[in-house]
């Protein structure tokens, strides 16, 4: 885990994510890329594309630079290798572009979550990054003074298509010496017997170098509730899932359980794209 990207809007939730990223960076000798996106007023954006220099642009940029410098003075960042970046772009577009350009290994984001009409029509930047990022995304909702992952829930149907994201999840768990709890959620509309679910999980796991794990079958009214309730029942430190990254009408009609978890879980959630 050489490079960790942390977008910040200077909110409390963004600071929670930065504190977690700092702890991960110390344990893995990682570089932190601290990013602030400036979504400028329309006229300022037009000026950028035409090469003009208007006072508004410099005002916003200088204000952001001052806040980044103040943030860099925090004790929890002392001694870390940190690069500061300010970009003029829509937040989630800029996050994804910078992630690819710098070949980051992990994105850590804070999130307020979203619900109701806001969730349906707007969504959070975290949700959009989860949907589109090719690298793992760790979402932090509240302050984690000591971020440790002892019990890591990974929920899936353990089909062949999740082979690559599951390997990333295994590698992630090993960095924290975490125990993986592999869980299949049984619902009334998608029922599978306990023996069949266990056979499927055990057969799937044979392909991987993993020893510190348990398998579980959990019954609930829907998959999202099942994952959240199971994670709470074992007091898990982290929830992991793969995501299809659906877009357009496919996303509207099918949705994404991982994005719902990002919005609704109070526990940290990490996603791995299929």
Residue pairs with C-beta under 8 A, 6 or more apart in sequence:
1 24
1 28
1 30
1 105
1 106
1 175
2 30
2 31
2 105
3 30
3 31
3 33
3 102
3 103
3 104
3 105
3 106
4 21
4 24
4 25
4 30
4 31
4 32
4 33
4 104
4 105
4 106
4 107
4 108
5 33
5 35
5 95
5 98
5 99
5 102
5 104
5 106
5 107
5 108
6 14
6 17
6 18
6 21
6 32
6 33
6 34
6 35
6 107
6 108
6 109
7 14
7 35
7 36
7 37
7 91
7 95
7 107
7 109
7 125
8 14
8 15
8 17
8 18
8 34
8 35
8 36
8 68
8 71
9 36
9 37
9 91
10 36
10 67
10 71
11 110
11 112
12 110
13 110
13 111
13 112
13 140
13 141
14 109
14 110
15 71
15 110
16 110
16 140
16 141
16 142
16 143
16 144
17 108
17 109
17 110
17 138
17 139
17 140
18 34
18 71
18 77
18 108
18 110
19 76
19 143
19 144
19 145
19 147
20 108
20 138
20 140
20 144
20 147
20 268
21 32
21 108
22 32
22 76
22 77
22 80
23 144
23 146
23 147
24 30
24 106
24 108
24 147
25 31
25 32
25 80
25 81
26 80
27 175
28 175
30 81
30 105
31 81
31 82
31 83
32 77
32 80
32 81
32 82
32 83
33 82
33 83
33 85
33 98
33 102
33 104
34 68
34 71
34 72
34 82
34 83
34 84
34 85
35 85
35 86
35 87
35 94
35 95
35 98
36 64
36 67
36 68
36 84
36 85
36 86
36 87
37 86
37 87
37 88
37 89
37 90
37 91
37 94
37 95
38 60
38 61
38 64
38 86
38 87
38 88
38 89
39 89
39 90
39 91
40 48
40 56
40 57
40 60
40 88
41 56
43 54
43 56
44 54
44 56
44 57
44 60
45 88
47 53
47 54
47 56
47 57
48 57
48 88
57 88
61 86
64 86
65 86
68 84
68 86
71 77
72 82
72 84
85 98
87 94
87 98
89 97
91 125
92 125
92 128
92 129
92 132
95 107
95 125
95 129
95 133
96 129
96 132
96 133
98 104
99 107
99 133
99 134
99 135
100 134
104 135
105 135
105 136
106 135
106 136
106 137
106 138
107 129
107 133
107 135
107 136
107 137
107 138
108 137
108 138
108 140
109 125
109 126
109 129
109 137
109 138
109 139
109 140
110 126
110 139
110 140
110 141
111 124
111 125
111 126
111 127
111 139
111 140
111 141
111 262
111 263
112 124
113 124
113 141
113 262
113 263
113 264
114 122
114 123
114 124
114 127
114 263
115 263
115 264
119 127
119 263
123 259
124 262
124 263
126 137
126 139
126 262
127 259
127 262
127 263
129 137
130 137
130 139
130 243
130 256
130 258
130 259
130 262
130 271
131 243
131 245
131 246
131 247
131 251
131 256
131 259
132 245
132 247
133 271
133 273
134 273
135 273
136 168
136 172
136 270
136 271
136 272
137 270
137 271
138 268
138 269
138 270
139 262
139 268
139 269
139 270
139 271
140 268
141 265
141 266
141 267
141 268
142 266
144 268
147 268
148 176
148 237
149 173
149 176
149 178
149 237
149 238
150 176
150 178
150 179
150 237
151 178
151 179
151 181
151 234
151 235
151 236
151 237
151 238
152 169
152 172
152 173
152 176
152 178
152 179
152 180
152 181
152 236
152 237
152 238
152 240
153 180
153 181
153 183
153 227
153 230
153 231
153 234
153 236
153 238
153 239
153 240
154 166
154 169
154 173
154 180
154 181
154 182
154 183
154 240
154 241
155 183
155 184
155 185
155 223
155 226
155 227
155 230
155 239
155 240
155 241
156 162
156 166
156 182
156 183
156 184
156 241
156 242
157 184
157 200
158 166
158 182
158 184
158 200
158 201
158 204
158 205
161 274
162 242
162 274
163 207
164 274
165 242
165 243
165 272
165 273
165 274
166 204
166 208
166 242
166 272
167 208
168 272
169 180
169 240
169 242
169 270
169 272
170 180
170 208
170 209
170 210
172 240
172 270
172 272
173 179
173 180
173 210
173 212
177 212
178 212
178 237
178 238
179 212
179 213
179 214
180 210
180 212
180 213
180 214
181 213
181 214
181 216
181 230
181 234
181 236
182 201
182 205
182 213
182 214
182 215
182 216
183 215
183 216
183 217
183 218
183 226
183 227
183 230
184 192
184 197
184 200
184 201
184 215
184 216
184 217
184 218
185 218
185 219
185 220
185 223
185 226
185 227
185 230
186 192
186 197
186 217
186 218
186 219
186 220
186 226
187 219
187 220
187 221
187 222
187 223
187 226
188 221
190 223
192 200
194 217
197 217
198 215
198 217
201 215
202 215
205 213
205 215
216 230
218 226
218 229
218 230
218 233
219 226
220 226
220 229
220 230
223 257
224 257
224 260
224 261
224 264
227 239
227 241
227 257
227 261
228 239
228 261
228 264
228 265
230 236
231 239
231 265
231 267
236 267
237 267
237 268
238 267
238 268
238 269
238 270
239 261
239 265
239 267
239 268
239 269
239 270
240 269
240 270
240 271
240 272
241 257
241 258
241 261
241 269
241 270
241 271
241 272
242 258
242 271
242 272
242 273
242 274
243 256
243 258
243 259
243 271
243 272
243 273
243 274
244 256
244 273
244 274
245 273
245 274
246 254
246 255
246 256
258 269
258 271
261 269
262 269
262 271
